[in-house]
Amino acid sequence: MDNDEIWYVYIIECRDKKLYVGIAKDVERRVALHNKGRACRFTKYRYPVRLLYAETCLGVNSAMKRERQLKGFSRKKKVELFNF
């Protein structure tokens, strides 16, 4: 794992309005996988999804740490990230 690679933390909204937080090196590719039902169990039956927010992180460890932080946020606090 290279700690100076660019990774992204992202938030997508599923068709049932639930929010999902994840990490990826290529957000567009990952969202496309979510929309094919092939990215994760959570979104498998909730697609289509749409990207609401993406944040750059330096290294996978930093991205995973931020992902854990965002997953702990309330829905309201997550929405505040992209509705300011």
matplotlib code that plots the C-alpha trace (Angstrom):
import matplotlib.pyplot as plt

x = [0.0, 1.5, 0.7, 1.2, -1.4, -4.6, -7.7, -11.2, -13.9, -17.3, -21.0, -23.7, -27.4, -29.4, -32.8, -34.4, -32.6, -30.2, -26.6, -23.6, -20.0, -17.1, -13.5, -12.0, -9.1, -11.4, -14.8, -16.5, -15.6, -16.7, -20.1, -20.6, -20.0, -22.6, -25.0, -24.5, -25.1, -21.5, -19.8, -21.1, -23.9, -25.5, -26.1, -26.7, -30.5, -30.6, -29.3, -29.4, -27.2, -25.9, -22.7, -23.3, -19.9, -16.2, -13.2, -9.5, -7.3, -3.5, -3.1, -5.5, -4.9, -6.0, -9.1, -10.1, -9.8, -11.9, -14.4, -14.9, -15.3, -18.0, -19.8, -20.2, -21.9, -25.6, -27.5, -27.9, -24.2, -23.4, -25.9, -24.2, -21.0, -22.5, -25.4, -23.6]
y = [0.0, 3.2, 6.1, 8.8, 7.6, 9.6, 7.9, 9.2, 9.0, 9.3, 9.4, 8.1, 8.1, 5.0, 4.9, 4.4, 7.6, 5.8, 7.1, 4.9, 6.0, 4.2, 4.7, 4.2, 5.1, 5.7, 7.1, 7.1, 3.4, 2.5, 4.3, 2.5, -0.8, 0.2, 0.9, -2.6, -4.1, -5.4, -3.1, -4.2, -5.9, -2.7, -1.2, -4.5, -4.1, -0.4, 0.9, 3.1, 5.3, 8.8, 10.4, 13.2, 13.9, 13.0, 14.0, 13.5, 11.7, 11.0, 7.2, 4.4, 4.6, 8.2, 7.3, 4.4, 6.7, 9.4, 6.8, 5.5, 9.1, 9.8, 6.6, 7.7, 11.0, 11.4, 11.7, 15.4, 15.9, 13.9, 16.0, 19.2, 18.2, 18.6, 21.0, 24.1]
z = [0.0, -1.1, 1.3, -1.3, -3.7, -4.2, -2.8, -2.5, 0.2, -1.4, -0.5, -2.8, -2.4, -3.2, -4.9, -1.4, -0.3, 2.0, 2.0, 1.5, 2.4, 0.7, -0.6, -4.1, -6.2, -9.2, -8.0, -11.4, -11.9, -8.4, -8.8, -12.1, -10.3, -7.7, -10.5, -11.9, -8.5, -8.3, -5.8, -2.4, -0.6, 0.7, -2.7, -4.6, -4.5, -4.0, -7.3, -9.2, -7.0, -7.6, -6.4, -3.9, -2.5, -3.0, -1.0, -1.8, 0.6, 0.5, 0.8, 1.5, 5.3, 5.4, 3.2, 5.5, 8.6, 7.0, 5.8, 9.4, 10.6, 8.0, 8.6, 12.2, 11.2, 11.3, 8.0, 8.7, 9.2, 6.0, 4.0, 5.4, 3.7, 0.2, 0.9, 2.3]

ax = plt.figure().add_subplot(projection="3d")
ax.plot(x, y, z, "-o")
ax.set_aspect("equal")
plt.show()
